């Protein structure tokens, strides 16, 4: 499916839960998070049906997100359902890694291809602070396990926050030099717990790149599987790469190939877009595959040309990122 801007929409991000076992300060408040009841989220069978319909329209890549997707019971069953859909050639998950180590082999056997880990610091005390309750050792064990199981490419998502982890940018680059890891530096966006977000805490991708160039020669042009919006550079002589995701300083909307589905079955053409189509309601009211397919097609056709995140999240956008899908 091509949208009106000529973008090939082949990537579906699915939030399978709004819940998380951590409370990262820029993402979720510590208390007061309303949880969706089980009857208000899509079942695995419903997700599999929707992915099958989307696949017939051209979706080839699926990423499971949350919240924290690995807290959803029997998630491996869902992965196996999606793996059985012939058109889907790439299944990935984004996780904080806290539960991954013990589940890794089962996830791999179910058909998981790749994993992205959220990791904003490699200092144990700072990790506990930013996540409010996480343990750095759990995340690092998970990352190393993914490498052992050759879930290539193994990616790390690092949100850059001035005054918190901008002094670790070189440390993350060193990690990519020494291990076959792909570090994605992400500009701080106003899409989570807005009490923590501050425009003055944004570290632009160009700033991060300048820091890394003091030690490493960056070689442009590497293509990483499932690369999405990141622009990647090899570290000359190193084993991995660094990538930069720049939604605030240099949006990548002209190359966007994704749509998003929430745990409640709401379909969005863009993370920032406030317009949603209710797949769950239609499905549970007896909609046919053809009717559901038309909802997908309409969302793709009406996908915005770009986001307007620099103007702020907006009071009319009632959902936060963890409610849409990270």
C-alpha positions in Angstrom: 0.0 0.0 0.0 1.2 3.4 -0.9 -0.2 6.5 0.8 -0.9 9.8 -0.9 2.7 10.9 -0.4 4.0 7.9 -2.3 5.3 6.2 0.9 5.2 2.4 0.9 3.5 1.5 4.1 4.8 -2.0 5.0 5.3 -1.8 8.8 2.8 -2.2 11.5 3.6 -1.5 15.2 1.3 -3.2 17.6 1.0 -2.3 21.3 -0.2 -5.5 23.0 -0.5 -4.0 26.5 -0.7 -0.6 28.1 1.0 -1.9 31.2 4.7 -1.8 32.2 6.7 -3.2 35.1 8.9 -0.1 35.1 8.0 3.6 35.5 10.5 5.5 33.4 10.3 9.2 34.4 9.9 10.5 30.9 7.3 7.9 30.0 4.8 7.0 32.8 3.8 8.6 36.1 4.6 6.6 39.2 0.9 6.5 40.2 -2.5 7.2 38.7 -2.1 5.1 35.6 -5.5 3.8 34.5 -5.2 0.1 33.4 -7.2 -1.3 30.7 -9.2 -4.4 31.6 -8.7 -7.6 29.6 -12.0 -7.2 27.8 -10.9 -3.8 26.5 -7.7 -5.1 24.7 -7.4 -7.2 21.7 -7.1 -11.0 22.1 -4.2 -12.7 20.4 -6.6 -14.3 18.0 -8.0 -10.8 17.1 -4.5 -9.4 16.6 -3.5 -12.4 14.4 -6.6 -11.8 12.3 -5.9 -8.1 11.9 -2.2 -8.8 11.0 -3.3 -11.3 8.4 -5.6 -8.7 6.8 -2.9 -6.0 6.9 -0.4 -8.5 5.4 -2.7 -8.9 2.4 -2.6 -5.1 1.9 1.2 -5.0 2.0 2.4 -5.1 5.6 5.6 -7.1 5.9 7.1 -6.1 9.2 5.5 -6.3 12.6 6.8 -4.9 15.9 5.3 -5.7 19.2 5.4 -2.9 21.8 3.7 -1.8 24.9 3.9 -0.7 27.7 6.2 -3.6 28.2 5.1 -6.4 25.7 6.8 -9.2 27.6 4.5 -8.9 30.6 1.6 -10.0 28.4 1.0 -13.6 29.4 1.7 -16.2 26.7 3.2 -13.6 24.3 5.1 -16.4 22.6 1.8 -17.8 21.4 1.0 -14.5 19.7 4.4 -14.5 18.0 3.8 -18.0 16.7 0.4 -16.9 15.3 2.1 -14.0 13.4 4.9 -16.2 12.3 2.4 -18.5 10.6 1.2 -15.6 8.3 3.2 -16.2 5.1 3.5 -12.5 4.0 5.1 -11.4 7.3 8.9 -11.7 7.0 10.1 -9.7 10.0 8.8 -9.9 13.7 10.5 -7.7 16.3 9.8 -6.6 19.8 10.8 -3.5 21.8 11.4 -4.2 25.5 13.1 -2.8 28.6 14.8 -6.2 28.8 13.9 -6.9 32.5 12.1 -10.1 31.6 13.9 -11.0 28.4 16.7 -13.2 29.6 14.6 -16.0 31.0 12.2 -15.9 28.0 14.8 -15.5 25.2 15.0 -19.0 23.9 11.2 -19.5 23.9 10.7 -16.2 22.1 13.3 -17.2 19.5 11.6 -20.6 19.0 8.2 -19.0 18.6 9.6 -17.0 15.6 10.9 -13.7 17.0 13.5 -12.3 14.6 14.8 -9.2 16.3 14.7 -7.2 19.5 15.3 -3.6 20.4 16.2 -2.8 24.0 15.5 0.5 25.7 18.6 1.6 27.6 19.2 5.2 28.6 22.2 4.8 30.9 24.9 2.3 31.7 25.3 3.6 35.3 23.4 1.4 37.8 22.3 4.2 40.1 21.1 6.3 37.2 19.3 3.4 35.6 17.4 2.8 38.8 16.6 6.5 39.0 15.3 6.9 35.5 13.2 3.7 35.6 12.3 4.2 39.2 12.7 0.5 40.0 14.7 -1.3 37.3 18.1 -3.1 37.6 20.8 -2.4 35.1 22.2 -5.9 35.4 18.9 -7.3 34.1 19.0 -5.2 30.9 22.7 -6.0 30.3 22.1 -9.7 30.7 19.2 -9.5 28.3 21.3 -7.7 25.6 24.1 -10.2 25.9 21.6 -13.1 25.6 20.2 -11.6 22.4 23.7 -11.5 21.0 24.3 -15.1 22.0 21.1 -16.2 20.2 22.1 -14.1 17.1 19.0 -12.1 17.0 20.7 -9.8 14.5 20.7 -6.9 14.4 20.4 -6.3 18.2 19.5 -2.6 18.7 19.6 -0.3 21.7 17.3 2.7 21.9 18.8 5.5 24.0 16.8 8.7 24.6 19.3 11.6 25.0 18.5 13.9 27.9 20.7 16.9 28.7 22.0 16.8 32.2 21.2 13.1 32.7 23.0 10.9 30.1 24.6 13.3 27.6 27.9 12.6 29.4 27.5 8.9 28.4 27.2 9.4 24.6 30.8 8.3 24.1 30.3 5.3 26.4 27.5 4.1 24.2 29.6 4.7 21.1 32.4 2.6 22.7 29.8 -0.2 23.3 28.9 -0.2 19.6 32.6 -0.2 18.7 33.4 -3.2 20.9 30.2 -5.3 20.3 28.0 -6.0 17.3 25.3 -3.7 18.7 23.5 -0.9 16.9 22.9 2.1 19.2 20.1 4.4 18.2 20.4 7.9 19.8 16.8 9.4 20.0 16.0 13.0 20.6 13.9 13.7 23.7 10.2 14.0 22.6 7.2 15.5 24.4 5.1 12.3 24.2 5.2 10.7 27.7 4.9 12.1 31.2 5.1 15.8 30.3 5.9 16.8 33.8 9.4 15.5 33.2 9.9 16.7 29.6 11.6 20.0 29.1 12.6 21.5 25.7 15.9 22.7 27.3 16.8 19.0 27.9 16.8 18.1 24.2 20.2 16.9 22.9 20.1 17.2 19.1 21.5 14.4 16.9 24.1 16.8 15.5 25.4 17.4 19.0 25.7 13.7 19.7 27.4 13.1 16.4 30.0 15.8 17.1 30.8 14.2 20.4 31.3 10.7 18.8 33.5 12.2 16.0 36.0 13.3 18.6 37.1 9.6 18.9 35.7 7.7 15.9 35.5 8.1 12.2 31.9 7.7 11.1 31.3 5.9 7.8 27.9 6.7 6.3 25.6 4.5 4.3 25.2 1.2 6.3 21.8 -0.4 5.9 20.6 -2.1 9.0 17.6 -4.5 8.8 14.5 -2.9 10.0 16.3 0.5 10.1 13.2 2.6 10.2 13.9 6.3 10.8 17.4 6.0 12.1 20.4 7.2 10.0 23.2 4.8 10.7 27.0 5.2 10.6 29.6 2.5 11.1 32.4 3.2 13.5 35.5 2.6 11.4 37.2 -0.5 12.7 34.3 -1.3 15.0 31.8 -4.2 15.2 28.6 -2.2 15.5 27.1 1.1 14.5 25.5 4.2 15.8 22.2 5.6 14.5 20.4 8.9 15.0 16.7 9.4 15.2 15.9 13.1 15.0 12.1 13.8 15.3 12.7 17.2 16.9 15.5 18.7 14.8 15.1 17.0 11.5 11.9 15.0 11.1 12.0 11.9 8.9 8.3 11.8 8.0 9.0 11.7 4.2 10.5 8.2 4.6 8.0 6.9 7.2 6.7 3.5 6.4 4.6 2.7 9.4 1.2 2.7 11.0 0.3 1.9 14.6 -2.3 -0.1 16.4 -3.0 0.3 20.1 -3.8 -2.5 22.6 -7.5 -1.4 22.3 -7.4 -1.9 18.6 -7.3 1.7 17.6 -5.4 2.4 14.3 -3.2 5.5 13.9 -1.4 6.7 10.8 1.2 8.5 13.0 2.3 8.5 16.6 1.5 12.2 16.8 -1.8 12.0 14.8 -4.8 12.4 17.0 -7.1 10.6 14.5 -7.9 7.0 15.3 -10.0 4.3 13.7 -11.6 1.6 15.9 -10.8 -1.8 14.6 -11.8 -3.6 17.8 -15.3 -2.1 17.7 -15.8 -2.9 14.1 -14.5 -6.5 14.5 -16.6 -7.2 17.6 -19.6 -5.9 15.7 -19.1 -8.5 13.1 -17.1 -6.6 10.4 -15.8 -8.8 7.6 -12.2 -9.0 6.6 -13.0 -6.8 3.6 -14.5 -4.2 5.8 -11.6 -4.3 8.2 -9.3 -4.0 5.3 -11.0 -0.8 4.2 -10.2 0.7 7.6 -6.5 -0.1 7.1 -6.6 1.3 3.6 -8.4 4.5 4.8 -5.8 5.0 7.6 -3.0 4.6 5.2 -4.6 6.9 2.6 -5.1 9.6 5.3 -1.6 9.2 6.9 -0.4 12.8 7.7 2.4 14.2 5.6 4.4 14.9 8.7 4.1 15.3 12.5 3.9 18.6 14.3 5.6 17.5 17.5 7.6 20.7 17.8 4.4 22.5 18.6 3.9 20.2 21.7 1.8 17.2 22.4 -1.3 19.2 22.8 -4.1 18.9 25.4 -6.4 17.4 22.7 -4.1 14.4 22.4 -5.3 12.6 25.4 -3.2 9.5 25.0 0.5 9.3 26.0 3.0 7.2 24.1 2.7 4.2 26.5 -1.0 4.2 25.7 -0.4 4.3 21.9 2.7 2.0 21.7 6.3 2.8 22.1 
